[in-house]
Amino acid sequence: MDCSGCNKCTDVNCSIDTKCQQLDRSLMDQWGAISFPIYQTATFAHPGLGESTGYDYTRMQNPTRQQLESIVAYLENGKDAMAFSSGMAAIAAVMELFRPGDHFIVDSDLYGGSIRLFNEISKKNGLTYSSANLSSDDITPLINEKTRAIYLETPTNPMMNVTDLEKISKVAKENGLLLVVDNTFLSPYFQNPLDFGADIVVHSGTKFLGGHHDTIGGFLVVKDEELDEKLRFIYKTTGAGLSPFDSWLILRGIRTLAVRLERAQQNAMAIAKFLQTNEHVTKVIYPGLKEHPGYEIMKKQARGFGAMVTFEVDSVEFAHSILNNVQLIYFAESLGGTETLITYPVTQTHADVPKDVLAKNGINDRTLRLSVGIEGIADLICEFNRVFAIAEKEKK
């Protein structure tokens, strides 16, 4: 790569690996701290009447949070990013763009917290929703004069459905709709939805961006200036901005995003192939497997397949035995950290989703979701062999 024109190594043509190591140098302090300082303050002093340092009150702006927002926008090839107190706070802010009566088309397979927000909060506020499998269904019959936006995840949580972003973006643009894409499962390291026509990208920063299960945060990333101004107004008015310390934790996490995800993806592929060999595993869903229906789409719009694997076993008793006996792997909600986690969607991430919706999406009490970490792959496979042996013994 020719770097002759890249005087500060913040050029958009830098590799994503290099981008993860950068700071917005226009925001660096006079001492040039490489670990950006935590400006743990609620307010800022003014030099004089009518004068400002550029910062007034942390609810509106803070140097540590601004540094993080600049880096996340840079990673997503966006104009601006807003850092929220959680991923759900970020999604809730998107909903504030709309008015009672406005209609959304949403993917039928979404994180349970998003479904809960739409069903219990947004509907109460007058928004309406239609759901469909956006990876396969024709959504044009769902579009009406009140439709304002399309909301999706790709891959979806937890069934790993892959939507063609260019295709869905074309439909959105032809009908004057906003396209909102939750990119949490892949992170900006593997996928940049704005490049394929998305208007707003959502992240749970708690997950791969933070990467260590030690903080909670969320992001919205945009390119359009008018949309940015609207979201910034909502952001400062509702007061859901990320704290300085949590901003610093995610800044630190981003530094290792590339190496964590490369290792986790390598492990995920190995585990997916291993699971396919077990007689008690009836289904393995990982977009890096060639038989996955979204494999070719992923190759087109992403730089990798991620670290999330969903699988199904042959009985609820077998599933429960796995959950009760894991040791190296943690039975816990969340994803995206260095440790491998196993999650039971029907009682954890999707506990509030109606049973008929779960069934339609293929989620049942035999479905398990893995967030694969960076442990030694031989140790992870040994762990599975151990818990499978226990489950088989209990089954007899």
C-alpha positions, 0 to 999 in steps of 0.5 A, a space after each residue: 500500500 502506498 502511504 506517501 500521502 498519509 502523514 498522520 496515519 489516519 487516512 481512510 485507506 489504512 487497513 482496519 488493523 491499523 485504524 484500531 491503533 489510531 487516535 484522533 490527533 486533533 483531540 490529543 492534549 498538549 502532552 501527547 498522551 498515547 493512552 487518552 486521558 479520562 476527563 472525569 468531570 461533570 462541567 468545564 470552566 469558561 475562560 471568560 464571558 462569551 468564551 468556551 474551551 469547546 466543552 461546557 457540560 459532559 452530558 453534551 460533550 466530553 474530550 474522552 467520549 469525543 475521542 472514542 466517538 471519533 475513532 468509532 466513526 473512523 472505523 465505520 467510515 462514518 461522519 460522526 458517531 455518538 456513544 451512549 450508556 448502552 446499546 439499548 439507549 442507542 436504539 431508543 434514541 433512533 426511535 425518537 426520530 419518528 412520530 406517532 403513526 410512523 411504521 417500521 419494517 423490522 427483521 423477525 429475528 432480532 436481539 430480544 431486548 430490541 423486540 422488547 423495546 419495540 413491543 413495550 415502549 415504542 408501540 405505546 408511543 404510537 410507532 407500528 411495526 411489521 416483521 419479516 425475514 429480511 434475509 429471504 422475504 420480499 418486503 415490498 408488500 409491507 411498505 405503505 405510506 406511513 413506512 419510514 424505516 427498515 431495521 435489521 441485524 446481519 447476521 441476526 441474533 441468534 439464528 445467524 441469518 444474513 441479509 444482503 445489504 446492497 439489495 435491502 438498501 436499494 429497496 429502502 432508497 427507492 421508497 424513501 426509507 431509512 435503513 438502520 443496521 445493527 452491526 454488533 455481531 461483526 463489529 466494524 472490523 469485519 463489516 461496514 454497513 454504511 458502505 453498502 447503503 445503511 443510513 444508521 449503524 448501531 453497535 452494542 459497545 459492550 460487546 466486541 468493541 469493548 471486548 472484556 465484559 467490563 463495561 456497557 456502552 452503545 453507538 450510533 454512526 451516520 454519514 448524513 449531516 442532517 441526520 447527524 444533527 437530529 440525532 445529536 439533538 436527541 442525544 444531548 437532550 435525553 442525556 444518555 451519553 457514555 461516561 468518561 471512564 466507560 469511554 476510556 475502557 472502550 477506547 482501550 478495548 478497540 486497540 486489541 479489536 483486530 487481534 481478538 477478532 482474528 483469533 476468536 473467528 479462527 476458534 469459531 470456525 474450528 468449533 463449528 466444524 467440531 460440533 458438526 461431528 457430534 451425533 447429538 448436535 442436530 444443527 450448526 449455524 455459522 456463516 463461515 460454513 459454506 453450506 450456510 445460505 448467507 455464505 456468499 453474501 458474507 464474502 461480498 459484504 464482510 471481511 470475515 464471518 465473526 465469532 458467533 456460533 448457534 447450535 441445536 442439540 437433540 433434547 432439552 435434557 442434553 442442552 440443560 446438561 451442557 449448561 450445568 456442567 461447563 467450566 472453562 466456558 462460562 454460562 452467561 449472557 452477552 458476547 464479544 469478550 475474550 472469554 467464551 460464553 454459552 447462552 440459552 436464548 429462551 431464558 436469557 437474551 430472548 426470554 421476553 419474545 413471544 413463544 410463537 415468534 421464537 418458534 417461527 424463527 427456529 429458536 427452541 429449548 434445544 438452541 444454544 448460542 456461543 460467543 467464542 473467545 480467544 482461549 486455546 482451541 484444543 482446550 475449548 474442544 476438550 471442554 466440549 468433549 467433557 460436557 458432551 460425555 457427561 450429557 451422554 452419561 446422564 441421558 442413559 
